[in-house]
Amino acid sequence: MSPDLKKIVFVHTEYEHHYYLKMMNADGTNLELITQGVCEGYDEQLNIIWLDNERIIWEAYSSKDPENPVHYCNVTTKEITKINPNFMGE
């Protein structure tokens, strides 16, 4: 649930590798798809973390993009950024 308790984000998984990240209001209305993807192995939660009331992060490891398993999303705009957690700035 979002920190303000107004939104719920959850994962729907099919065939153990295909995930659909969905969001709805806390009362169950306004179900919408945020994004979908493929990850290695079955993960029913993807370690979803709310950063604030509009932004979440989650992990989805994929052999097609092994350097960027962490995803950042603004749930309002649905803009997604992949993050490499091993990046070391200079």
PyMOL commands that set and color helices and strands:
alter all, ss='L'
color gray80, all
select strands_A, chain A and resi 7-14+18-25+32-38+49-50+55-59+70-74+79-83
alter strands_A, ss='S'
color yellow, strands_A
deselect
rebuild
show_as cartoon
